[in-house]
Amino acid sequence: MPSDLTPDHVESAARVLGGHAHRTPVLRSRRLDAMAGCEIHLKAEHLQRVGAFKFRGAFHALSRLTPEQRRAGVVAYSSGNHAQAVALAARELGMPATIVMPHDAPASKVAATEGYGARVVRYDRYTESREEIGAGLAEREGLTLVPPFDHPDVIAGQGTAALELLEQAGPLDVLVTPLGGGGLLAGTLLAVQGRSPATEVYAVE
């Protein structure tokens, strides 16, 4: 996690996302509670725009770009959710987007990304590096690279999911979050640090 990030960055991101990201519901199940022997609160981020929490980080990161950066556009690499999130956020903010996606990316996610107006550049994940392709496009075309997780504004945006959960469910004993690249986990830790420091956080890979 970038060392200069604080819980205030997540709070600020929540204000930026107001009216743009969905405030997703928290679901409950009496049967699940009985099976687990505790109260379980499920944050329904599958109901977020593009079907994933990724929209939070993408929109927040793009909203922070300068007018010059917006005019030039952004580039991102992803096989699915981050691709769609950046494409939609760029469309809403009026900037061009280029997304580097592997040839074997799900057709539905490629179609959705293109449907949001992004230019899709395909590559072979077994012989080519998406990071190198993205960096090359950024350098040649003057684009701003928006990585899927290791970026302070992306992390702050992702953390708003946990912030909302704490607002909706109250203080939690334990918060469990998925772990892939680590952006959601990092943002969750910031949100918990600011709102419910006694909550234990577990990551599941």
C-alpha positions as MATLAB code, in Angstrom:
seq = 'MPSDLTPDHVESAARVLGGHAHRTPVLRSRRLDAMAGCEIHLKAEHLQRVGAFKFRGAFHALSRLTPEQRRAGVVAYSSGNHAQAVALAARELGMPATIVMPHDAPASKVAATEGYGARVVRYDRYTESREEIGAGLAEREGLTLVPPFDHPDVIAGQGTAALELLEQAGPLDVLVTPLGGGGLLAGTLLAVQGRSPATEVYAVE';
ca = [
       0.000    0.000    0.000;
       1.378    3.452   -0.844;
       2.689    4.803    2.469;
       1.028    8.211    2.222;
      -2.532    6.859    2.053;
      -4.755    7.463    5.092;
      -8.392    6.755    6.006;
      -9.171   10.332    4.934;
      -8.408    9.360    1.329;
     -11.169    6.749    1.445;
     -13.593    9.241    2.982;
     -12.745   11.705    0.203;
     -13.206    9.028   -2.450;
     -16.668    8.272   -1.069;
     -17.671   11.896   -1.606;
     -16.368   11.800   -5.193;
     -18.265    8.579   -5.930;
     -21.557    9.904   -4.596;
     -24.094    9.832   -7.410;
     -21.807    7.790   -9.664;
     -21.227    4.451   -7.921;
     -24.145    2.463   -6.533;
     -24.506    2.261   -2.769;
     -24.904   -1.496   -2.867;
     -27.135   -3.267   -0.341;
     -26.065   -5.501    2.523;
     -27.811   -8.873    2.442;
     -28.718  -11.098    5.395;
     -29.659  -14.772    5.720;
     -31.073  -16.316    8.892;
     -30.070  -19.764    7.679;
     -26.500  -18.649    7.051;
     -26.376  -17.038   10.485;
     -27.587  -20.281   12.057;
     -25.038  -22.360   10.178;
     -22.179  -20.038   11.156;
     -23.330  -19.341   14.692;
     -22.983  -15.586   14.235;
     -24.478  -12.647   12.359;
     -23.206  -12.407    8.783;
     -23.555   -9.312    6.591;
     -22.927   -9.729    2.846;
     -21.962   -6.624    0.865;
     -23.587   -7.115   -2.546;
     -20.911   -5.620   -4.788;
     -22.044   -7.862   -7.640;
     -24.815   -5.261   -7.941;
     -22.254   -2.484   -8.443;
     -21.919   -0.905  -11.869;
     -20.113   -3.281  -14.291;
     -20.921   -5.996  -11.751;
     -17.901   -5.484   -9.512;
     -16.274   -3.207   -6.933;
     -13.712   -2.258   -9.595;
     -15.878    0.648  -10.763;
     -15.220    2.430   -7.471;
     -11.456    2.570   -7.934;
     -11.551    3.260  -11.656;
     -13.964    6.182  -11.431;
     -12.134    7.728   -8.497;
      -8.749    7.446  -10.210;
     -10.009    8.927  -13.487;
     -11.832   11.737  -11.702;
      -8.496   12.872  -10.247;
      -6.834   13.389  -13.632;
      -5.970   16.862  -14.877;
      -7.814   18.395  -17.853;
      -4.743   17.721  -20.005;
      -4.660   14.061  -18.972;
      -8.375   13.714  -19.653;
      -8.001   15.081  -23.150;
      -5.180   12.641  -23.936;
      -6.994    9.674  -22.426;
      -6.126    6.645  -20.335;
      -4.831    3.130  -20.865;
      -5.434    0.123  -18.636;
      -4.837   -3.621  -18.796;
      -7.307   -6.221  -17.619;
      -9.082   -9.373  -18.730;
     -12.450   -8.235  -17.442;
     -13.746   -6.193  -14.529;
     -11.112   -3.438  -14.417;
     -11.363   -3.186  -18.206;
     -15.096   -2.564  -18.061;
     -14.755   -0.229  -15.069;
     -12.174    2.024  -16.728;
     -14.116    2.027  -19.992;
     -17.356    3.089  -18.292;
     -15.674    5.643  -16.041;
     -13.881    7.168  -19.038;
     -17.132    7.416  -20.962;
     -18.871    9.144  -18.071;
     -16.000   11.577  -17.616;
     -15.692   12.304  -21.336;
     -12.244   10.908  -22.062;
     -10.923    8.267  -24.469;
      -9.851    4.913  -23.083;
      -7.632    2.148  -24.440;
      -7.821   -1.248  -22.769;
      -5.227   -4.006  -23.223;
      -7.035   -7.375  -23.019;
      -5.813  -10.940  -23.652;
      -7.063  -12.891  -26.658;
      -8.755  -15.384  -24.320;
     -10.647  -12.785  -22.295;
     -14.363  -13.627  -21.924;
     -16.187  -12.462  -25.041;
     -18.931  -10.883  -22.959;
     -16.426   -8.703  -21.106;
     -14.671   -7.655  -24.313;
     -18.031   -6.746  -25.819;
     -19.010   -4.758  -22.728;
     -15.696   -2.905  -22.719;
     -16.084   -1.978  -26.375;
     -19.727   -1.155  -25.761;
     -18.679    1.515  -23.281;
     -16.661    3.101  -26.086;
     -13.140    1.926  -25.291;
     -10.556    0.876  -27.858;
      -9.467   -2.689  -27.124;
      -5.928   -3.850  -27.910;
      -5.546   -7.640  -27.792;
      -2.439   -9.568  -26.783;
      -1.242  -13.122  -26.129;
      -0.887  -13.579  -22.371;
       1.564  -16.484  -22.887;
       4.078  -14.642  -25.064;
       3.499  -10.945  -24.345;
       3.469   -8.705  -21.271;
       0.392   -6.573  -20.701;
       2.419   -4.251  -18.462;
       4.931   -3.622  -21.249;
       2.188   -3.098  -23.827;
       0.345   -0.676  -21.550;
       3.494    1.257  -20.697;
       4.422    1.446  -24.391;
       1.012    2.820  -25.366;
       1.183    5.360  -22.546;
       4.593    6.569  -23.699;
       3.844    6.666  -27.423;
       0.393    8.210  -27.208;
       0.705   10.326  -24.082;
      -1.889    8.283  -22.190;
      -2.196    7.982  -18.418;
      -1.778    4.406  -17.203;
      -4.382    3.266  -14.675;
      -3.284   -0.078  -13.168;
      -5.895   -2.431  -11.713;
      -4.826   -2.310   -8.059;
      -1.413   -0.797   -7.211;
      -2.448    2.856   -7.439;
      -3.348    5.170   -4.524;
      -6.521    6.565   -6.087;
      -7.690    3.094   -7.111;
      -7.063    1.797   -3.577;
      -8.937    4.694   -1.987;
     -11.881    4.116   -4.309;
     -12.021    0.388   -3.623;
     -12.010    1.091    0.102;
     -15.376    2.810   -0.146;
     -17.058   -0.609   -0.354;
     -15.877   -1.406    3.181;
     -16.703    2.124    4.313;
     -20.300    1.648    3.191;
     -20.471   -1.777    4.826;
     -19.434   -0.306    8.168;
     -22.014    2.450    7.786;
     -24.759   -0.041    6.929;
     -23.944   -2.871    9.353;
     -22.270   -0.978   12.185;
     -19.021   -2.015   13.884;
     -17.968   -5.539   12.905;
     -15.930   -8.080   14.825;
     -14.473   -9.540   11.626;
     -14.417   -8.368    8.015;
     -13.492  -10.864    5.282;
     -12.475   -9.598    1.860;
     -11.345  -11.256   -1.391;
      -7.676  -10.915   -2.294;
      -6.371  -10.783   -5.846;
      -4.052   -7.895   -6.586;
      -4.622   -6.379   -3.160;
      -6.336   -3.085   -4.010;
      -9.603   -3.984   -2.291;
      -7.753   -5.337    0.737;
      -5.610   -2.206    1.060;
      -8.635    0.067    0.765;
     -10.566   -2.074    3.256;
      -7.768   -1.796    5.804;
      -7.821    1.990    5.466;
     -11.584    2.151    5.907;
     -11.449   -0.093    8.968;
      -8.563    1.884   10.449;
     -10.636    5.050   10.252;
     -14.090    3.770   11.194;
     -13.734    0.560   13.206;
     -10.141   -0.059   14.300;
     -11.105   -2.996   16.534;
     -12.379   -4.964   13.532;
     -10.167   -7.861   12.471;
      -9.627   -8.086    8.709;
      -9.007  -11.366    6.908;
      -8.133  -11.727    3.225;
      -9.197  -14.803    1.249;
      -7.297  -15.698   -1.916;
];
